[in-house]
Amino acid sequence: MDRDFIVNEIKELINRGNDVLNSKLDVNGIAGTSHYVNCSLFQDWFTKTKFLLGKCLCPDNDFYHKICDLENYTVPNTKSIINLLNTILEYEAKGVLTFNNSDNTSMSIQTLYNILERFNDIVKQLRKRYDNRPTLDVIDEYDVQDLLHCLLKIFYDDIRKEEWTPSYAGKCSRQDFLIKKEKCVIETKKTRQGLTEKELGDELIIDISRYKIHPDCLSLVCFIYDPDGRISNPIGFIDDLEKANDGFVKVIINPN
């Protein structure tokens, strides 16, 4: 997880916390000004908050321990957690607090971006073999996955291939690669004749929805190999997907 991703996730948790706060009920279960909020909403939000802070803060961090102690679904606890999350962002911005390994992880993810952004250069170089010797030519999505897997092994120790996401709307989907330590999933696509931009976008929207509920996926990188330039407006295509999933999705189209 890099620093910007963590900050965006905490901001999203603050927004969700305000939604939880607005769910407060009176003793008869009717919306009102009672001491309690909706239990189910609170528990889901509280679990996600503990999980994220447990990953990005030191084990003995006071903020983390204070939030862990606020496990009852009351209005005061909800307000306290929101206030603590705001303070974490304030202290991090002032340099008083630093997220765990955020610099190292950022470098690791940047390495991934560099691989994907130079992918087509690597494909072209592989074709230039001495005496026209056999090589790997990237014809379809399976070739993209095979070459990418080889490149990832240079930089990452724990790469999981063909993991399966939890069921979503009655279906399951195979992940192409999960970089376990970074909790980053790489979904690969290759453009081809007969696959429209809309169809490709719709496929990715479904994939994004599935990956959002996967416990080992904190960020999703959608890599689209487009050697023939079939995507007419790459910038717009990327913006539409990334802005709709701010902080969770990174889209790379290569060549672009």
C-alpha positions in Angstrom: 0.0 0.0 0.0 1.5 3.4 -0.9 0.9 6.6 1.0 -1.8 8.1 -1.3 -3.7 4.8 -1.3 -3.8 4.7 2.5 -4.9 8.4 2.8 -7.7 7.8 0.3 -8.9 4.7 2.1 -8.9 6.5 5.5 -10.9 9.4 3.9 -13.4 6.8 2.6 -13.7 5.3 6.1 -14.5 8.7 7.5 -17.3 9.1 4.9 -18.6 5.7 5.7 -18.4 6.5 9.4 -20.7 9.5 8.9 -23.2 7.2 7.1 -23.0 4.9 10.2 -23.6 7.9 12.4 -26.7 8.8 10.4 -28.2 5.3 11.1 -28.7 6.0 14.8 -31.9 4.4 16.2 -34.1 5.0 19.2 -35.1 2.2 21.5 -38.0 1.1 19.2 -35.7 0.8 16.2 -37.0 4.0 14.6 -34.6 6.6 13.2 -34.0 9.1 16.0 -31.5 10.4 18.4 -30.7 7.3 20.5 -27.4 6.1 22.0 -27.0 3.4 19.3 -26.3 3.2 15.6 -27.2 0.4 13.2 -25.2 -2.7 14.4 -24.6 -4.3 11.0 -23.4 -1.1 9.4 -21.1 -0.3 12.4 -19.6 -3.8 12.5 -18.7 -3.8 8.8 -17.2 -0.3 9.0 -15.4 -1.1 12.3 -13.9 -4.3 10.9 -12.6 -2.6 7.8 -11.2 0.3 9.9 -9.3 -2.1 12.2 -8.0 -4.1 9.2 -6.6 -1.1 7.4 -5.0 0.5 10.4 -3.6 -2.8 11.5 -1.7 -2.9 8.2 -0.5 0.7 8.0 0.2 1.6 11.7 2.7 0.1 14.1 1.3 -2.6 16.4 1.8 -0.4 19.5 0.3 2.7 18.0 -2.0 4.6 20.4 -4.5 5.5 17.7 -4.9 1.9 16.7 -5.4 0.6 20.2 -7.9 3.4 21.0 -10.0 2.5 18.0 -9.8 -1.2 18.8 -11.3 -0.5 22.2 -14.3 1.3 20.7 -16.1 -1.9 19.5 -19.6 -1.2 20.8 -22.0 0.2 18.2 -22.8 3.4 20.1 -23.1 7.0 18.8 -20.2 8.2 21.0 -17.9 5.4 19.8 -18.7 6.1 16.2 -18.0 9.8 16.7 -14.7 9.0 18.5 -13.5 6.7 15.7 -14.3 9.4 13.1 -12.4 12.0 15.2 -9.4 9.6 15.6 -9.3 8.9 11.8 -9.3 12.7 11.1 -6.4 13.1 13.6 -4.4 10.4 12.0 -4.7 12.2 8.6 -3.8 15.5 10.2 -0.7 14.1 12.0 0.4 12.2 8.9 0.2 15.4 6.8 2.3 17.2 9.4 4.9 14.5 9.5 4.2 13.5 13.1 3.0 10.1 12.1 4.3 7.8 9.3 2.5 4.8 7.8 4.2 1.4 7.9 6.5 0.7 5.0 4.6 3.2 2.8 7.8 4.4 1.1 9.1 0.9 0.4 5.7 -0.3 -0.8 5.3 2.7 -3.0 8.7 1.9 -4.7 7.5 -1.7 -5.1 4.3 -0.7 -6.8 6.1 1.9 -9.0 8.3 -1.0 -10.2 5.1 -2.8 -11.3 4.0 0.3 -13.1 7.3 0.5 -14.9 7.1 -3.1 -16.1 3.6 -2.6 -17.5 4.4 0.7 -19.1 7.4 -0.9 -21.0 5.7 -4.1 -21.8 5.4 -3.5 -25.5 9.1 -2.5 -25.8 9.9 -5.9 -24.2 7.6 -7.7 -26.7 9.3 -6.0 -29.6 12.8 -6.8 -28.3 11.9 -10.5 -27.9 11.2 -10.6 -31.6 14.7 -9.6 -32.5 16.6 -12.8 -32.0 19.8 -13.9 -33.6 19.4 -15.9 -36.8 15.6 -15.7 -36.5 15.6 -18.2 -33.7 12.2 -19.1 -32.1 10.9 -16.7 -29.5 7.7 -15.8 -27.6 5.3 -13.7 -29.7 2.4 -12.2 -27.8 -0.6 -13.2 -29.8 -3.4 -13.5 -27.2 -4.1 -12.9 -23.5 -2.4 -16.1 -22.5 0.9 -14.9 -24.0 0.5 -11.6 -22.1 0.1 -13.5 -18.9 3.0 -15.8 -19.5 5.4 -13.0 -20.3 4.2 -10.8 -17.5 4.6 -13.6 -15.0 8.2 -14.1 -16.0 8.9 -10.3 -15.6 7.1 -10.2 -12.2 9.3 -13.0 -10.9 12.4 -10.8 -11.2 11.0 -8.3 -8.6 8.5 -10.2 -6.4 8.9 -13.3 -4.4 5.2 -14.3 -3.7 3.1 -14.2 -6.9 -0.2 -16.1 -6.8 -1.6 -17.1 -10.2 -5.2 -18.2 -11.0 -6.6 -17.3 -7.6 -10.4 -17.1 -7.4 -12.4 -14.2 -6.1 -15.4 -14.8 -3.8 -18.8 -15.3 -5.5 -20.3 -12.2 -6.8 -23.8 -12.2 -8.3 -23.6 -16.0 -8.5 -20.3 -16.1 -10.4 -16.6 -16.4 -9.7 -13.7 -14.9 -11.6 -10.1 -15.9 -11.9 -7.5 -13.4 -10.9 -4.5 -13.3 -13.2 -1.9 -12.4 -10.6 -2.0 -11.6 -6.9 1.2 -10.0 -5.4 0.6 -11.2 -1.9 2.8 -8.9 0.1 1.4 -5.8 -1.5 -2.1 -7.2 -1.6 -2.3 -6.0 -5.2 -4.1 -7.9 -8.0 -3.1 -7.5 -11.6 -5.9 -8.1 -14.1 -4.6 -8.5 -17.7 -6.5 -7.9 -20.9 -5.5 -7.8 -24.5 -7.5 -6.0 -27.1 -8.6 -8.0 -30.2 -10.8 -7.8 -33.2 -14.5 -8.2 -32.2 -14.0 -6.9 -28.7 -15.4 -3.3 -28.5 -14.2 -0.7 -26.1 -17.6 -0.8 -24.3 -17.4 -4.6 -23.9 -13.9 -4.3 -22.5 -15.0 -1.6 -20.1 -18.0 -3.6 -19.0 -15.8 -6.6 -18.3 -13.5 -4.5 -16.2 -16.4 -3.0 -14.2 -17.6 -6.5 -13.3 -14.1 -7.5 -12.4 -13.6 -4.4 -10.2 -16.8 -5.2 -8.3 -15.6 -8.7 -7.6 -12.2 -7.7 -6.5 -13.5 -5.1 -4.0 -14.8 -7.9 -1.8 -11.7 -10.1 -2.0 -9.9 -10.0 1.4 -6.4 -10.1 -0.2 -7.0 -7.3 -2.7 -6.4 -3.7 -1.4 -5.6 -2.4 -4.9 -6.3 -3.5 -8.4 -4.1 -2.8 -11.4 -5.9 -3.3 -14.8 -3.3 -3.8 -17.5 -4.6 -3.6 -21.1 -2.2 -4.6 -23.8 -3.3 -2.8 -26.9 -0.5 -3.2 -29.6 -2.9 -2.4 -32.5 -4.2 0.8 -30.9 -7.8 -0.4 -30.8 -8.8 1.8 -27.9 -9.5 5.1 -29.6 -9.5 7.3 -26.5 -7.1 5.8 -23.9 -7.1 8.8 -21.6 -10.9 8.9 -21.4 -11.1 5.1 -20.9 -8.6 5.3 -18.0 -10.2 8.4 -16.4 -13.7 6.8 -16.4 -12.5 3.7 -14.6 -10.1 5.3 -12.2 -12.4 8.2 -11.1 -15.3 5.8 -10.5 -13.0 3.7 -8.2 -10.8 6.4 -6.7 -7.8 5.0 -4.8 -8.6 1.3 -5.6 -8.0 1.0 -9.3 -5.0 1.9 -11.5 -5.5 1.4 -15.3 -2.4 1.1 -17.6 -2.8 0.8 -21.3 0.3 -0.1 -23.3 1.3 1.1 -25.8 -0.6 4.3 -25.3 
